[in-house]
Amino acid sequence: MSHGRPPRRPRWQPTADTIGIARHYAAKPNTEDVELLIKLLKGSFDALRTGFVTELQYSILRGALSTAAMIERQRVVKGVAPFITAAAVAIDSIWNRITWTATGGHVTLYHHELTVMREFVTMHAFQIRQLSRAEYLRAVNSAKGIVGQTAQVLYGLQAKEATA
């Protein structure tokens, strides 16, 4: 008897492909894909090191910071939060100087900013190589949510300022 309640439904849908699910969670990402991500990250850092970074390269570095923070939150690769925080402060100060100068994007970079960003790129490459495919996808999806929320807040504030 159900006593007026709907019947109980299992939390997880039954599946016949349990080996495929286990393989998905245990498999490492494709090596070429990982190396492409690291190459893009290092290319963005090299552009930053020259003192001229485009908005695309900034967004690659900022996205890597968000992804690294989500990987740290998952507790897969622990102990890198200080690197992430320092790199976020450095990239934000660099970007603020780029956007507020009239030199067309060329700014002077400080040694400690370059050191922090170099350490972050090395640390994030290590993080990516340690993850399984499912862990990496979960971190990227979480980072997308955080970036989307931040953009909504920023654009919402800009819309309120424009109407005021």
C-alpha positions, 0 to 999 in steps of 0.5 A: 500500500502506498497510503496516498504517496506516489511509488518510490523512484530510484535516484539513479536510472538503471543502466546495462552499461556499467563498464562504460560508466566505469570507463568514463569515470576512470579514463584519462582525457586524450593526451592530444587534448591535454597538450592543446589546452596546455599549449593555449595556456602557455601561449597566453602566458607568453603574450602576457609576458611580452606586455601585450595581451588580447582579450581572448588571451586574458579570457583563456588565463581567467578561465584557467583560473576558474577551472583551477579553483573548481579542481581545488574545490573538488579536492582532487589536487589539493594545496594549490589555493594560494597559487590560484588566489595570487594568480587571480590578483596578479592577472586582475591587476595586469588587466586593470592596467591594460584597460585603463592605459591609453598605450594600446594594451602595452603595460609594464609588468612587475617581476612578482606578477610574472613569477606568480603567473608562471607558477600558476601555469606550471601548477595548472598543467600539473592539475590537468594531467592528474585528472580523469575525464569526468573530474575535468568535465565536472570542474569545467562545468562548475567553472562555466556556472561561476563565470556565468553568474559573475557575468550576470552580476556585472552586466546587471550592475552595468544596466542599473548604472546606465538607467540611473 
